[in-house]
Amino acid sequence: MYKILIVEDTLAIREEVFDILIMENYTVFQAENGKIGFQIALKENPDLIISDILMPELNGFEMFKKLQADQKTRSIPLIFLSAKGEKEDIRKGMNLGAEDYLTKPINVDDLLNAAENKIKKKKNIDQKIIDKTATLSTILEVQRNELDNYAHLISHELKSSLRNVSDLLAWSHEELKGTSSLGDSRSTMQLMEEKIKKMEELLVKLEQYKNITTSSFRDNIINSNTIAKLVINKIHVPAHIKIKIINELPILFADESMLKKVFEILIQNALDYIDKEYGLIELGCETTDKDFIFSIKDNGIGIHPKYHKKIFKMFQAIESDKSTGTGLSIVEKIISHYNGKIYVESKPSVETTFYFSLTKPMSTE
């Protein structure tokens, strides 16, 4: 039930307005001057205030200024009551930010229409604030989870790699003391170099993930076929592996650098896990009424079903020393920005296909 506060020093007018509003099932409070009205507003937080202008103790203008200055009451709409002909007072009230005014004697229809409209407007504004707050809370929760993931990375992945390097250094030191041959030490040093390289790659991916924010996207009309070819030409492809684009990839409205990153990660991921004498990677795209569904298929080692969802989460990877567990989470973050989806289908030891969807531009409908 909505609450309305009446601030009016003339008892007959105050009771008239009170009776009208009570009949319409409003909860109504009364105050005989602005000072009492302000105190009731602080306590009851009404949905609307209807106030006279000329009153003892604290007039309507003075009360309204105090309401506007207080965080708890500044959003409460106020309608001034004025005698006919008091145009200067009406103008002053509107300049202060009053929602409306009513003239005395009170017209019942005008009063009820004004009350309904102003309360409805306030409720709409309040709901928008609630919605925005909920959205911000969701964003903050996501950011908090990402920070937790970063903490997990620092405490586990990097520390683990650093411990490995420390152990390898200690072993090398002992080997150099006990042998005149440097062969074993060179092997140990190579392992250390690989560990350090993996840490460096992890930090680069982490920085990339952090920098993917809403403000970092610069969408334009782009040719995904051209971008895929640029990526393929840039990546080092072993001689026994062939990459094919099996059909013409579409025109998109997206960020070119972000799409490049998606192709780079997915193609490199396919290259890393091909174990066949003849490797094949195929890029394609199917079109639905609303989406383009891209596919990147390889004939590599495949992915066990237990990893199909985990691999898109930060720091989750299959049991392999080739992955830092960040690349696919970067792809998922980019695709999610466009409200798209990414998923994988795989037959272990046979093939793997990654799919991701992007909404079609309006011009292609």
C-alpha positions as CSV (number, residue, x, y, z in Angstrom):
1,M,0.0,0.0,0.0
2,Y,1.4,3.4,-1.0
3,K,2.1,6.1,1.6
4,I,1.3,9.8,1.2
5,L,2.2,12.6,3.6
6,I,-0.1,15.7,3.7
7,V,1.6,18.9,5.0
8,E,-1.0,21.6,5.5
9,D,-1.7,24.1,8.3
10,T,-5.4,24.5,7.5
11,L,-7.2,21.7,9.3
12,A,-10.2,21.6,7.0
13,I,-8.1,21.3,3.8
14,R,-5.8,18.7,5.4
15,E,-8.7,16.6,6.5
16,E,-10.4,16.9,3.1
17,V,-7.4,15.6,1.3
18,F,-6.9,12.9,4.0
19,D,-10.5,11.6,3.5
20,I,-10.1,11.5,-0.3
21,L,-6.9,9.6,-0.2
22,I,-8.0,7.2,2.5
23,M,-11.0,6.3,0.4
24,E,-8.6,5.3,-2.4
25,N,-6.7,2.9,0.0
26,Y,-3.6,5.0,0.5
27,T,-1.8,5.1,3.8
28,V,-1.9,8.7,4.8
29,F,0.1,10.8,7.3
30,Q,-0.7,14.4,8.4
31,A,1.5,17.3,9.4
32,E,0.4,20.8,10.4
33,N,3.7,22.5,9.3
34,G,6.9,21.9,7.4
35,K,9.0,21.1,10.5
36,I,6.7,18.2,11.5
37,G,6.3,17.2,7.9
38,F,10.1,16.8,7.5
39,Q,10.3,14.7,10.7
40,I,7.5,12.4,9.5
41,A,9.1,12.1,6.0
42,L,12.4,10.9,7.6
43,K,10.6,8.3,9.7
44,E,8.0,7.0,7.3
45,N,9.7,7.5,3.9
46,P,6.4,8.2,2.0
47,D,5.9,7.6,-1.7
48,L,4.6,11.1,-2.2
49,I,4.3,14.4,-0.2
50,I,1.5,16.9,-0.8
51,S,2.4,20.2,0.8
52,D,1.0,23.7,1.3
53,I,3.4,26.6,0.7
54,L,2.6,29.2,3.4
55,M,2.9,27.6,6.8
56,P,4.3,28.5,10.3
57,E,7.6,27.1,11.7
58,L,8.9,25.9,8.3
59,N,7.1,26.8,5.1
60,G,6.7,24.5,2.1
61,F,9.8,25.8,0.2
62,E,12.0,25.5,3.3
63,M,10.8,22.0,4.0
64,F,11.4,20.9,0.4
65,K,15.0,22.2,0.5
66,K,15.6,20.1,3.6
67,L,14.1,17.1,2.0
68,Q,16.3,17.6,-1.1
69,A,19.4,17.9,1.1
70,D,18.9,14.6,2.9
71,Q,19.9,11.4,1.2
72,K,17.0,9.5,2.7
73,T,14.3,11.9,1.4
74,R,15.6,13.5,-1.7
75,S,13.9,11.1,-4.1
76,I,10.4,11.6,-2.6
77,P,8.2,13.5,-5.2
78,L,6.4,16.5,-3.9
79,I,3.2,18.3,-5.1
80,F,2.7,21.9,-3.8
81,L,-0.8,23.2,-2.9
82,S,-1.3,26.8,-3.8
83,A,-4.2,29.3,-3.9
84,K,-5.3,30.4,-7.4
85,G,-3.3,33.4,-8.6
86,E,-0.1,32.6,-6.7
87,K,1.8,32.2,-9.9
88,E,5.1,33.4,-8.4
89,D,4.9,30.8,-5.7
90,I,4.1,28.1,-8.3
91,R,7.1,29.2,-10.4
92,K,9.4,29.1,-7.5
93,G,8.2,25.6,-6.5
94,M,8.8,24.3,-9.9
95,N,12.3,25.8,-10.0
96,L,13.1,24.0,-6.8
97,G,12.2,20.7,-8.4
98,A,8.7,20.1,-7.2
99,E,6.9,17.4,-9.3
100,D,3.6,19.3,-9.7
101,Y,1.1,21.7,-8.1
102,L,-2.6,21.7,-7.3
103,T,-4.7,24.8,-6.7
104,K,-7.2,25.3,-3.9
105,P,-10.0,24.4,-3.6
106,I,-9.0,20.8,-4.3
107,N,-10.5,19.1,-7.3
108,V,-10.9,15.4,-6.4
109,D,-10.0,14.0,-9.9
110,D,-7.0,16.3,-10.2
111,L,-5.7,15.2,-6.8
112,L,-6.1,11.5,-7.5
113,N,-4.7,11.7,-11.0
114,A,-1.7,13.6,-9.7
115,A,-1.1,11.2,-6.8
116,E,-1.3,8.1,-9.0
117,N,1.0,9.5,-11.7
118,K,3.7,10.8,-9.4
119,I,3.8,7.6,-7.4
120,K,3.9,5.5,-10.5
121,K,6.8,7.6,-11.8
122,K,8.7,7.2,-8.5
123,K,8.2,3.4,-8.5
124,N,9.5,3.2,-12.1
125,I,12.6,5.2,-11.1
126,D,13.0,3.0,-8.0
127,Q,12.7,-0.2,-10.1
128,K,15.4,1.1,-12.5
129,I,17.7,1.8,-9.6
130,I,17.0,-1.7,-8.2
131,D,17.7,-3.2,-11.6
132,K,21.0,-1.3,-12.0
133,T,22.0,-2.2,-8.5
134,A,21.4,-5.9,-9.3
135,T,23.4,-5.6,-12.5
136,L,26.3,-3.9,-10.7
137,S,26.2,-6.6,-8.0
138,T,26.4,-9.3,-10.7
139,I,29.4,-7.5,-12.3
140,L,31.1,-7.1,-9.0
141,E,30.5,-10.8,-8.2
142,V,32.1,-11.8,-11.6
143,Q,35.1,-9.5,-10.9
144,R,35.4,-10.9,-7.4
145,N,35.5,-14.4,-8.8
146,E,38.1,-13.4,-11.3
147,L,40.2,-11.9,-8.6
148,D,39.9,-15.2,-6.7
149,N,41.1,-17.0,-9.8
150,Y,44.1,-14.7,-10.0
151,A,44.9,-15.4,-6.4
152,H,44.6,-19.1,-7.1
153,L,47.0,-18.7,-10.0
154,I,49.6,-16.9,-8.0
155,S,49.4,-19.3,-5.1
156,H,49.4,-22.5,-7.1
157,E,50.5,-22.3,-10.8
158,L,53.3,-19.7,-10.5
159,K,54.6,-21.0,-7.1
160,S,54.6,-24.5,-8.4
161,S,56.6,-23.6,-11.4
162,L,59.0,-21.6,-9.3
163,R,59.5,-24.5,-7.0
164,N,60.3,-26.7,-10.0
165,V,62.9,-24.2,-11.2
166,S,64.4,-24.0,-7.7
167,D,64.6,-27.8,-7.5
168,L,66.2,-28.1,-11.0
169,L,68.8,-25.5,-10.1
170,A,69.7,-27.4,-6.9
171,W,70.0,-30.7,-8.9
172,S,72.2,-29.0,-11.5
173,H,74.4,-27.7,-8.8
174,E,74.9,-31.2,-7.3
175,E,75.4,-32.7,-10.7
176,L,78.2,-30.2,-11.6
177,K,79.9,-31.1,-8.3
178,G,79.8,-34.9,-9.0
179,T,80.7,-35.2,-12.7
180,S,83.0,-33.9,-15.3
181,S,80.3,-34.4,-18.0
182,L,77.9,-31.5,-18.7
183,G,75.4,-33.6,-20.6
184,D,73.0,-34.2,-17.7
185,S,73.3,-30.6,-16.5
186,R,72.4,-29.4,-20.0
187,S,69.3,-31.5,-20.0
188,T,68.3,-30.1,-16.6
189,M,69.0,-26.6,-17.8
190,Q,66.7,-27.2,-20.8
191,L,63.9,-28.3,-18.4
192,M,64.4,-25.1,-16.5
193,E,64.1,-23.1,-19.6
194,E,60.8,-24.8,-20.5
195,K,59.4,-24.1,-17.1
196,I,60.4,-20.4,-17.3
197,K,58.9,-20.2,-20.8
198,K,55.6,-21.7,-19.5
199,M,55.5,-19.1,-16.7
200,E,56.1,-16.3,-19.2
201,E,53.3,-17.6,-21.4
202,L,51.0,-17.8,-18.4
203,L,51.6,-14.2,-17.5
204,V,51.0,-13.0,-21.0
205,K,47.7,-14.9,-21.2
206,L,46.7,-13.6,-17.8
207,E,47.4,-10.0,-19.0
208,Q,45.3,-10.6,-22.1
209,Y,42.4,-12.0,-20.1
210,K,42.5,-9.0,-17.7
211,N,42.5,-6.6,-20.6
212,I,39.3,-8.0,-22.2
213,T,36.8,-5.5,-20.9
214,T,33.6,-4.0,-22.5
215,S,35.4,-0.8,-23.2
216,S,38.2,-2.6,-25.1
217,F,36.0,-3.8,-27.9
218,R,35.9,-1.7,-31.1
219,D,33.3,-3.2,-33.4
220,N,33.3,-2.7,-37.2
221,I,32.2,-4.6,-40.3
222,I,35.0,-7.2,-40.8
223,N,35.6,-10.2,-43.1
224,S,36.2,-13.2,-40.9
225,N,37.5,-15.2,-43.9
226,T,40.3,-12.7,-44.4
227,I,41.1,-12.6,-40.7
228,A,41.3,-16.4,-40.5
229,K,43.7,-16.5,-43.5
230,L,45.9,-13.8,-41.8
231,V,46.1,-15.9,-38.6
232,I,46.9,-19.1,-40.5
233,N,49.7,-17.4,-42.4
234,K,51.1,-15.9,-39.2
235,I,51.1,-19.2,-37.1
236,H,53.9,-21.7,-37.5
237,V,52.3,-24.8,-39.0
238,P,54.5,-28.0,-39.0
239,A,55.0,-29.5,-42.4
240,H,52.9,-32.6,-41.6
241,I,49.8,-30.6,-40.7
242,K,47.5,-28.9,-43.2
243,I,44.9,-26.2,-42.4
244,K,41.8,-25.8,-44.6
245,I,39.0,-23.3,-44.7
246,I,36.3,-25.5,-46.1
247,N,33.8,-22.7,-47.0
248,E,33.7,-19.0,-47.2
249,L,33.6,-17.5,-43.7
250,P,31.1,-14.6,-43.2
251,I,31.1,-10.9,-42.8
252,L,30.7,-9.9,-39.1
253,F,30.1,-6.8,-37.0
254,A,32.8,-7.4,-34.4
255,D,36.2,-6.3,-33.1
256,E,38.9,-7.5,-35.5
257,S,41.7,-7.9,-32.9
258,M,39.4,-9.9,-30.7
259,L,38.3,-12.3,-33.5
260,K,42.0,-12.7,-34.4
261,K,42.7,-13.7,-30.8
262,V,39.9,-16.3,-31.0
263,F,41.2,-17.9,-34.2
264,E,44.8,-17.8,-32.9
265,I,44.0,-19.6,-29.7
266,L,41.7,-22.2,-31.2
267,I,44.0,-23.0,-34.2
268,Q,47.1,-23.1,-32.0
269,N,45.3,-25.3,-29.5
270,A,44.5,-27.7,-32.4
271,L,48.1,-27.7,-33.6
272,D,49.4,-28.5,-30.1
273,Y,47.3,-31.6,-29.8
274,I,47.7,-33.3,-33.2
275,D,49.5,-36.6,-32.7
276,K,48.9,-38.1,-36.2
277,E,51.5,-38.6,-38.9
278,Y,49.2,-36.5,-41.1
279,G,47.4,-33.7,-39.3
280,L,44.4,-31.8,-40.6
281,I,42.6,-28.8,-39.2
282,E,39.4,-27.6,-40.9
283,L,37.7,-24.2,-40.4
284,G,34.1,-23.8,-41.4
285,C,30.9,-21.9,-40.7
286,E,27.2,-22.8,-40.8
287,T,24.4,-20.1,-40.9
288,T,21.1,-20.2,-38.9
289,D,18.4,-17.6,-38.9
290,K,20.1,-15.5,-36.2
291,D,23.7,-16.8,-35.8
292,F,26.9,-17.8,-37.5
293,I,28.2,-21.0,-36.0
294,F,32.0,-21.4,-36.6
295,S,33.8,-24.7,-36.2
296,I,37.5,-25.6,-35.9
297,K,38.0,-29.3,-36.3
298,D,41.3,-31.3,-35.8
299,N,42.2,-35.0,-36.0
300,G,44.3,-34.8,-32.8
301,I,44.3,-36.7,-29.5
302,G,40.7,-35.7,-28.6
303,I,39.4,-34.5,-25.2
304,H,37.8,-36.8,-22.7
305,P,34.1,-35.8,-21.9
306,K,35.0,-35.0,-18.3
307,Y,37.0,-32.0,-19.5
308,H,34.4,-30.6,-22.0
309,K,33.1,-27.9,-19.6
310,K,36.2,-27.4,-17.4
311,I,38.5,-26.4,-20.2
312,F,36.7,-23.0,-20.7
313,K,37.2,-22.0,-17.0
314,M,40.2,-20.0,-15.9
315,F,43.2,-22.2,-14.9
316,Q,41.5,-25.4,-15.9
317,A,43.3,-27.6,-18.4
318,I,43.5,-31.2,-19.6
319,E,46.3,-33.3,-18.1
320,S,49.1,-32.0,-20.3
321,D,52.1,-29.8,-20.0
322,K,51.2,-28.0,-23.2
323,S,48.4,-25.9,-21.7
324,T,48.5,-23.0,-19.2
325,G,44.7,-23.4,-18.7
326,T,44.0,-19.8,-19.8
327,G,43.7,-19.7,-23.6
328,L,40.2,-21.2,-23.9
329,S,38.9,-19.0,-21.0
330,I,40.0,-16.0,-23.1
331,V,38.1,-17.2,-26.1
332,E,35.0,-17.9,-23.9
333,K,35.2,-14.3,-22.4
334,I,35.3,-12.8,-25.9
335,I,32.5,-14.9,-27.3
336,S,30.4,-14.1,-24.1
337,H,30.8,-10.4,-24.8
338,Y,28.7,-11.0,-28.0
339,N,26.2,-13.1,-26.2
340,G,27.5,-16.1,-28.1
341,K,28.3,-19.6,-27.0
342,I,31.4,-21.9,-27.3
343,Y,31.4,-25.6,-26.8
344,V,33.4,-28.7,-27.8
345,E,32.6,-32.1,-29.3
346,S,35.3,-34.7,-29.3
347,K,36.1,-38.4,-29.9
348,P,39.2,-39.3,-27.9
349,S,42.1,-40.4,-30.1
350,V,40.0,-39.5,-33.2
351,E,39.0,-35.8,-33.5
352,T,37.9,-32.6,-31.7
353,T,35.7,-29.8,-32.9
354,F,35.3,-26.5,-31.2
355,Y,32.2,-24.5,-32.0
356,F,31.4,-20.8,-31.3
357,S,28.4,-18.7,-32.3
358,L,28.2,-15.0,-33.2
359,T,25.0,-13.1,-33.9
360,K,24.5,-12.1,-37.6
361,P,24.6,-8.4,-38.5
362,M,21.3,-6.8,-39.2
363,S,22.3,-6.2,-42.8
364,T,22.6,-9.9,-43.5
365,E,19.0,-10.7,-42.4
